[in-house]
Amino acid sequence: MTALTFTKGHGTGNDFVLFTDPEGTVDLTPELVRFLCDRRFGIGADGVIRAVRSRALPEGTDVLAVEPEAEWFMDYWNADGTVAEMCGNGVRVYTHYLINEGLVAPERSDTLPLGTRAGVRDVLVGAAGYTVDLGRWRLGKERLVASQGLSVARPGLGIEVGNPHVVTVLADQAELDGLNLDVAPTFEPVPAAGANAEFVVPAEQLLVNGVAHITMRVFERGVGETLSCGTGAAAAALAFRHWGGDQMPNSWSVTVPGGRLGVRMFATEEGEHVSLTGPAELVYRGTIDLP
Ligand SMILES: N[C@@H](CCC[C@H](N)C(=O)O)C(=O)O
């Protein structure tokens, strides 16, 4: 039997099992990921993040061709054993983990380029947590979203921030609280690669000092309902701004069941980017015997 040394971490309650495998020698299979994420028979988490050198994975080699400084790759897996392009909470926790393990040593206000399946992502190490530039975002299709707790399907807006989301605005907090996200929401038409489903309502006071405040629940592709989804928070703010029109600001505060995340839209030479700011916590280390 072999053993795996891991660290458990989370970002606003979106939790991950992290481990270091610099040369990519661990045979990380969907079965192993499902075992590690199992909250009864394994460790329990929404996903697994392997710290692997970019040069050790084919996807990482592609990243290095664009950004030779992106030494480390976030090999992110959902709890059901599928891989995802990007994880907004995960990339902050991953950065914190790399620093904690002494694998990188950025100064405060340094930007660390990391490889992901969505491409290179720059993470800024700040005094108030970590900020990741999620890059350019893209408007997707409108889809009808049905969920237990909603009497009729509602229109949802597709937003891509490296990974796919469909955002639905609900009437009020009571409607948000009444959703049963133990059951997966469905989309019409069905997105070929699936999607994360965000449900969002405005806070009692939407605008405070130029920042828009919204509240969100999420059903993640490959996981189920989670306490937070970073890319989902960015998608929710982008969809809300899209529907709200010109009077909507570019600074957003998104309350999720596990805490609060900041989202900001900003212009760059290649088009508008969106960034995500929030905490990252490492809560314990352990060793698990692998079946
Ligand atoms: N929780 C993550 C998103 C993880 C991937 C997602 N489930 C997918 O399949 O796209 C986040 O914080 O962004």
The ligand as an SDF file (V2000), in Angstrom:
LIG
                    3D

 13 12  0  0  0  0  0  0  0  0999 V2000
  -14.9880   25.9400   -7.4390 N   0  0  0  0  0  0  0  0  0  0  0  0
  -14.2920   26.4420   -8.5620 C   0  0  0  0  0  0  0  0  0  0  0  0
  -14.7210   25.9010   -9.9030 C   0  0  0  0  0  0  0  0  0  0  0  0
  -14.2970   24.4400  -10.0510 C   0  0  0  0  0  0  0  0  0  0  0  0
  -14.5520   23.8630  -11.4040 C   0  0  0  0  0  0  0  0  0  0  0  0
  -16.0140   23.7060  -11.7470 C   0  0  0  0  0  0  0  0  0  0  0  0
  -16.6940   22.7830  -10.9030 N   0  0  0  0  0  0  0  0  0  0  0  0
  -16.1060   23.2940  -13.2190 C   0  0  0  0  0  0  0  0  0  0  0  0
  -16.2800   22.1000  -13.5020 O   0  0  0  0  0  0  0  0  0  0  0  0
  -16.0210   24.1680  -14.0820 O   0  0  0  0  0  0  0  0  0  0  0  0
  -14.0970   27.9320   -8.5140 C   0  0  0  0  0  0  0  0  0  0  0  0
  -13.8930   28.4330   -7.3880 O   0  0  0  0  0  0  0  0  0  0  0  0
  -14.0400   28.5900   -9.5440 O   0  0  0  0  0  0  0  0  0  0  0  0
  1  2  1  0
  2  3  1  0
  2 11  1  0
  3  4  1  0
  4  5  1  0
  5  6  1  0
  6  7  1  0
  6  8  1  0
  8  9  2  0
  8 10  1  0
 11 12  2  0
 11 13  1  0
M  END
$$$$
